[in-house]
Amino acid sequence: MEKFRYLIVGGGVAGITAAETIRENDPDGTIAVVSDEVHPLYSRVMLSKPNFFLGKIPFDQIWLKGQKWYDEKKITFLGGQTATKIDTANKIISLADGQQINYEKLLIATGVSARQTTIIGANKPGVHYLRTLEDGQGIMEAIKIAKTNTTNAPKAIVVGGGFISFEMADLFKLAGIETTLILRERYFWEPILDKPSGLMIEQVIANAGLKILKETEVTEITGIERVGGVILKNGDPSTSLGMIKLPCNLIMFGIGAVNNIGLAKESGIATNRGILANEYLETNVPEVWTAGDIAEYKDLILDETIQLGSWVNAHAQGQVAGLNMVGKREPFKFVSFYTTQGFGMNIAFVGDPVKPGTATGQAPRTVVIRESLNPTNPVLSSRIQLIVDTLDSGRKELVGATLLNKPAEMGLIAKLIETNVDVSPHLTELADSNFDLRKLLS
């Protein structure tokens, strides 16, 4: 049985950043990474970006680490391997091929998977999700097939109202494919965004020529050998439309993520939605840490337990987990953010953007709107939701925000969250789009 001082389950950005940090601080300790993907580290973020997706930049730019890097750092990379069991008492990991590995310190960075639909026809060729490199390559190939194998203009359907759906709808449009967006919700990005913000996004999508169908869902995927269309459930039972049929050549589902907590949960490691951890990313089991999208951790800035899925957050957690695995005592303090662009619009989430009444265990929350509207062109409009917590003392602190077309203020808002500025006397000023947020930092 092989033995490693440091064992990392998960070959994504959190796991590999942890391995790199460990090696920088412990030049001799043995390190192994178990990854269910065969590839060395690549950029998941790039998978849905136009320049890569449309072939405008070399494919090789997706690689962030190569096998040579692992060899030089003396990191054993076990790609294409799935961990099936953790014996925390004896510190042994079992793999699907029967191999067992002994460890001294363990990091679980198993991340999340794309949620998949179980409706009729879901297994037909032409149904796509986006999480892995193979997913991205499959979509690129599907676009080529759709353009060459149909006599009519190819049609795509994108299901879901979040980041992946927004980005993929934009990419299909740029690829010259007629696209329809299907939302189960009343408006885009409900409930994280308020309705005016969601409608701003919908307007730029519609102005780009896409169709949006709301308060409905796909109930069946039709077609003989591959996708030929979908049947939709009408969202308004009071109408007589009943089922709606739409033809399409390919379907992209962006309907959320599934937390990969099974391995930890079955091993007696505490879980909730994710793997529970303290501010040092330690689990309830000694010598076991977690990091990345799967970590549900104590946030010292927000003073609450949260789970955030973003590349920058996972990278930062990987660094802190690696430091703590080599014996440092480094708390994780970081204001997470995520940004995306599409249809000429910039969208960003900062901190904890959950509105009042949409999550349990929150302090009382209020929303302050900061906007500048252009009635004729939503791309020239901006709208910010500032999420404010009210503490027991009555003090009010900014904990999160969503920003439409206002990227310049993202860093300032993150700094206000990080420094726990009391915004109680400034709520009216915060709502004024001309008020300089830097004044609050002084």
C-alpha positions in Angstrom: 0.0 0.0 0.0 1.4 3.4 -1.0 1.6 6.1 1.6 1.7 9.8 1.2 2.1 12.6 3.8 -0.4 14.7 1.9 -3.3 13.2 -0.1 -5.7 15.4 -2.1 -8.9 14.1 -3.5 -9.9 16.4 -6.4 -7.7 17.7 -9.2 -9.4 21.0 -9.8 -8.1 24.5 -8.9 -8.6 24.1 -5.2 -6.8 20.7 -5.0 -3.9 21.7 -7.2 -3.4 25.1 -5.6 -3.3 23.3 -2.2 -0.7 20.9 -3.6 1.4 23.7 -5.0 1.2 25.6 -1.7 2.2 22.5 0.3 5.2 22.0 -1.9 6.3 25.6 -1.5 6.3 25.1 2.3 7.3 21.5 2.6 9.9 20.6 -0.1 10.2 16.9 1.0 6.7 15.7 2.0 5.2 13.3 -0.4 2.0 14.5 -2.2 -0.6 12.7 -4.3 -3.6 14.0 -6.1 -6.5 11.7 -6.9 -8.6 13.1 -9.8 -11.6 11.5 -11.5 -10.6 13.4 -14.6 -7.6 12.2 -16.6 -6.4 15.7 -17.5 -4.0 17.9 -15.5 -5.3 21.2 -14.3 -7.2 23.2 -16.9 -9.3 26.3 -16.8 -13.0 25.5 -16.4 -13.7 29.2 -16.7 -12.4 29.3 -20.2 -14.8 26.6 -21.4 -17.7 29.0 -21.7 -15.7 32.1 -22.9 -16.3 33.2 -26.5 -12.7 33.4 -27.7 -12.0 29.8 -26.6 -15.4 28.4 -27.5 -15.3 29.9 -31.1 -11.7 28.8 -31.7 -10.3 32.3 -31.7 -7.4 31.3 -29.4 -5.3 28.2 -29.4 -6.8 25.2 -27.6 -3.5 24.7 -25.7 -4.2 27.8 -23.7 -6.8 26.0 -21.6 -4.0 24.1 -19.8 -2.9 25.6 -16.5 -0.5 22.8 -15.5 1.1 20.1 -17.6 2.4 16.7 -16.6 5.9 18.2 -16.5 4.9 20.6 -13.8 3.6 17.7 -11.6 6.9 15.8 -12.2 9.0 18.9 -11.3 7.0 19.5 -8.1 7.2 15.8 -7.2 3.4 15.6 -7.0 2.0 12.2 -7.9 -1.0 12.7 -10.2 -3.5 9.8 -10.2 -5.7 10.9 -13.0 -8.8 9.0 -14.1 -9.2 7.5 -10.6 -12.3 7.8 -8.4 -12.1 7.6 -4.6 -14.8 5.4 -3.3 -14.2 5.2 0.5 -12.4 7.0 3.3 -11.4 5.0 6.4 -10.6 8.0 8.6 -9.7 5.8 11.6 -6.9 4.1 9.7 -6.3 7.0 7.3 -6.9 4.9 4.1 -8.5 5.9 0.9 -9.9 3.2 -1.4 -10.1 3.8 -5.2 -12.6 2.3 -7.7 -9.9 0.0 -9.2 -9.3 -1.6 -5.8 -6.1 0.3 -5.0 -5.7 1.6 -1.4 -3.6 4.6 -0.3 -2.5 5.5 3.2 -2.3 9.2 4.1 -1.2 11.4 7.0 -3.2 14.5 6.0 -6.2 14.6 3.7 -7.9 17.4 1.7 -11.3 16.7 0.1 -11.8 19.0 -2.9 -14.4 17.0 -4.8 -16.3 20.0 -6.1 -19.7 19.9 -7.7 -21.1 18.3 -10.8 -23.6 19.7 -13.3 -27.2 18.8 -12.3 -28.7 16.5 -15.0 -32.3 16.1 -16.0 -34.2 12.8 -15.9 -37.0 13.7 -18.3 -37.9 11.4 -21.2 -35.3 11.6 -23.9 -32.6 13.0 -21.7 -30.0 10.5 -23.0 -30.3 11.4 -26.7 -27.3 12.7 -28.5 -27.6 16.5 -28.6 -28.3 16.9 -24.9 -25.5 18.8 -23.2 -24.2 20.1 -19.9 -21.0 22.1 -19.2 -18.7 21.2 -16.4 -15.7 19.2 -17.9 -13.4 19.6 -20.8 -15.2 16.8 -22.6 -18.5 18.6 -22.1 -17.1 21.7 -23.8 -15.6 19.7 -26.7 -18.9 17.9 -27.1 -20.8 21.2 -27.5 -18.3 22.5 -30.0 -18.7 19.4 -32.1 -22.5 19.5 -31.8 -22.5 23.0 -33.2 -20.6 21.7 -36.2 -22.9 18.8 -36.7 -26.0 21.0 -36.3 -24.7 23.4 -39.0 -23.7 20.7 -41.5 -26.4 18.0 -41.0 -29.6 20.2 -41.3 -31.2 21.7 -44.3 -32.7 24.5 -42.2 -31.0 26.9 -39.9 -29.9 25.0 -36.7 -31.8 25.7 -33.5 -30.7 25.5 -29.9 -32.6 25.5 -26.6 -30.9 26.6 -23.4 -32.6 25.6 -20.2 -32.0 27.6 -17.0 -31.6 31.1 -15.7 -28.0 31.4 -14.3 -24.4 32.0 -15.2 -24.0 28.9 -17.4 -27.2 29.5 -19.3 -26.5 33.2 -19.8 -23.0 32.5 -21.2 -24.0 29.6 -23.4 -27.0 31.4 -24.9 -24.5 34.2 -25.8 -22.1 31.7 -27.3 -24.8 30.0 -29.4 -25.9 33.4 -30.7 -22.3 34.3 -31.6 -22.1 30.9 -33.4 -25.0 31.9 -35.6 -27.5 29.5 -34.1 -31.1 30.5 -33.5 -31.6 30.1 -29.7 -34.5 30.0 -27.3 -34.1 30.3 -23.6 -36.4 28.4 -21.3 -36.9 29.6 -17.7 -38.9 27.9 -15.0 -38.9 31.1 -13.0 -40.8 34.3 -13.5 -37.7 36.2 -14.6 -34.0 35.7 -15.1 -32.0 34.8 -12.1 -34.9 34.6 -9.7 -34.6 34.8 -6.6 -31.0 36.1 -6.4 -31.8 39.1 -8.5 -34.9 41.3 -8.0 -37.4 41.5 -10.9 -36.1 44.8 -12.4 -32.6 43.4 -12.5 -33.8 40.2 -14.1 -35.8 42.1 -16.7 -32.8 44.2 -17.6 -30.9 41.0 -18.5 -33.9 39.6 -20.4 -34.1 42.8 -22.4 -30.5 42.6 -23.6 -31.0 38.9 -24.5 -34.2 39.7 -26.4 -32.5 42.6 -28.2 -29.9 40.2 -29.5 -32.7 38.2 -31.2 -33.2 35.3 -28.7 -36.6 34.1 -27.6 -37.3 33.7 -23.9 -40.1 31.5 -22.6 -40.8 31.9 -18.8 -42.6 29.9 -16.1 -42.4 26.7 -18.1 -40.1 23.7 -18.3 -39.1 20.9 -20.7 -41.1 17.7 -20.0 -39.8 15.6 -22.9 -37.0 15.6 -25.5 -38.2 14.3 -28.9 -36.3 12.8 -31.8 -35.4 9.4 -33.1 -31.7 9.0 -33.3 -30.8 12.3 -31.7 -32.5 15.5 -30.4 -35.2 16.7 -32.7 -37.2 19.0 -30.4 -38.8 19.5 -27.0 -42.2 19.4 -25.4 -42.8 22.2 -22.9 -45.2 22.4 -20.0 -47.1 25.6 -20.1 -46.5 27.6 -17.0 -50.0 29.0 -16.8 -52.6 26.3 -16.2 -55.5 28.8 -16.7 -54.7 29.0 -20.5 -55.8 26.6 -23.1 -52.4 26.2 -24.8 -51.5 23.0 -22.9 -48.2 21.5 -24.2 -45.9 23.5 -26.5 -43.6 21.8 -29.0 -40.4 23.4 -30.2 -38.0 22.0 -32.8 -34.3 22.1 -32.0 -31.0 20.4 -32.9 -29.3 20.7 -29.6 -30.1 21.4 -26.0 -28.0 22.9 -23.2 -29.1 22.4 -19.6 -27.8 24.9 -17.0 -30.0 23.9 -14.2 -27.6 24.1 -11.2 -25.1 21.9 -9.5 -24.9 18.8 -7.4 -22.6 18.8 -4.4 -20.3 15.8 -4.4 -20.5 15.1 -0.7 -21.2 11.3 -0.9 -17.6 10.3 -0.2 -17.3 12.5 2.9 -20.8 11.8 4.2 -20.4 8.0 4.1 -17.0 8.4 5.9 -18.5 10.2 8.9 -17.4 13.6 7.9 -20.0 16.2 8.8 -22.0 17.5 5.8 -24.9 19.8 5.1 -25.3 21.1 1.6 -21.5 20.9 1.3 -18.8 19.5 3.6 -18.8 21.5 6.8 -15.7 23.2 7.9 -14.5 25.9 10.3 -12.6 29.1 9.4 -9.4 27.0 8.9 -11.2 24.7 6.5 -10.9 21.9 8.9 -13.7 19.3 9.0 -14.9 17.6 12.1 -12.4 14.8 11.6 -8.8 15.4 12.6 -6.3 15.8 9.8 -9.0 16.2 7.2 -9.6 19.5 5.4 -11.9 20.6 2.6 -11.7 23.4 0.0 -13.4 24.7 -3.2 -17.0 24.6 -4.3 -17.8 21.7 -2.0 -16.7 23.5 1.2 -19.4 25.0 3.5 -17.3 27.0 5.8 -17.3 29.6 8.6 -16.9 33.0 7.0 -15.2 35.4 9.4 -16.1 38.5 7.4 -19.8 37.7 7.1 -19.9 35.9 10.4 -22.0 33.0 9.0 -21.5 29.6 7.5 -21.7 29.8 3.7 -20.9 27.9 0.5 -19.7 29.8 -2.5 -18.8 28.3 -5.9 -16.4 30.4 -7.9 -13.0 29.9 -9.4 -11.3 32.7 -7.4 -12.8 31.4 -4.2 -11.6 27.9 -4.8 -8.1 29.1 -5.6 -7.9 31.2 -2.5 -9.2 28.3 -0.3 -6.7 25.9 -1.9 -3.9 28.2 -0.7 -5.3 28.5 2.8 -5.9 24.7 3.1 -2.4 24.0 1.9 -0.9 26.3 4.5 -2.9 24.7 7.3 -2.0 21.2 6.1 1.7 22.0 6.6 1.1 23.2 10.1 0.3 26.9 9.7 -2.8 28.4 11.5 -4.2 30.5 8.7 -7.9 31.5 8.8 -9.7 31.9 5.5 -10.8 35.5 5.0 -11.8 36.4 1.5 -14.6 38.2 -0.2 -15.6 36.0 -3.1 -16.8 37.3 -6.4 -17.9 36.0 -9.8 -18.2 38.0 -13.0 -19.4 37.2 -16.5 -20.0 39.1 -19.8 -22.5 38.5 -22.6 -24.8 40.3 -25.0 -22.8 43.5 -24.2 -23.7 43.3 -20.5 -21.4 42.8 -17.5 -22.8 40.9 -14.5 -21.0 40.4 -11.1 -21.9 38.8 -7.7 -19.8 39.8 -4.7 -19.8 38.4 -1.2 -23.1 36.8 -0.2 -25.8 38.1 -2.6 -28.7 36.2 -1.0 -31.7 38.6 -0.5 -33.9 38.7 2.6 -36.2 35.8 3.1 -34.3 33.4 0.7 -32.0 31.7 3.2 -32.4 30.5 6.7 -30.2 31.6 9.6 -29.6 35.1 8.3 -29.4 38.3 10.2 -32.2 40.6 9.2 -31.4 41.9 5.7 -32.4 44.8 3.6 -31.7 45.6 0.0 -30.5 49.0 -1.2 -30.8 49.7 -5.0 -28.2 51.8 -6.7 -29.1 52.4 -10.3 -28.7 54.6 -13.4 -31.1 53.8 -16.1 -31.1 54.4 -19.9 -34.7 53.8 -21.1 -33.7 53.1 -24.6 -30.7 50.9 -24.2 -30.3 48.5 -21.2 -26.6 47.9 -22.1 -26.0 51.5 -21.1 -28.0 51.1 -17.8 -26.6 50.0 -14.5 -28.3 48.5 -11.4 -26.7 47.3 -8.2 -28.4 45.4 -5.4 -26.6 46.0 -2.1 -27.4 43.4 0.6 -27.2 44.8 4.1 -27.2 42.8 7.4 -28.6 44.3 10.6 -26.7 43.1 13.6 -28.1 42.6 17.1 -26.4 45.9 18.1 -28.3 47.7 15.3 -25.2 48.2 13.3 -25.7 47.7 9.6 -23.0 46.1 7.4 -22.8 45.3 3.7 -22.5 41.6 3.1 -23.1 41.1 -0.6 -24.1 42.7 -3.9 -25.1 42.0 -7.5 -23.9 44.4 -10.1 -25.2 44.9 -13.7 -23.0 47.0 -15.9 -21.0 48.4 -13.0 -17.7 46.5 -12.8 -15.8 49.5 -11.6 -17.6 49.4 -8.3 -17.0 45.7 -7.6 -13.6 46.2 -5.9 -14.9 49.0 -3.7 -18.0 47.0 -2.6 -15.7 44.0 -1.8 -13.5 46.3 0.4 -16.6 47.6 2.2 -17.6 44.0 2.9 -14.1 43.0 4.0 -13.7 45.9 6.4 -17.2 45.5 8.0 -17.9 49.2 7.5 -21.0 50.4 9.4 -23.3 51.8 6.7 -26.1 52.7 9.1 -25.8 56.5 8.5 -25.3 56.1 4.8 -28.2 54.1 3.4 -29.7 57.1 1.6 -26.3 57.9 0.1 -25.7 54.3 -1.0 -28.8 54.5 -3.1 -27.4 57.5 -4.9 -25.6 56.2 -8.0 -23.5 59.5 -8.0 -22.3 58.9 -4.4 -18.6 57.9 -4.3 -18.3 54.7 -2.3 -14.6 55.5 -1.6 -15.9 58.1 1.0 -17.0 55.2 3.2 -13.6 53.7 3.2 -12.0 56.8 4.6 
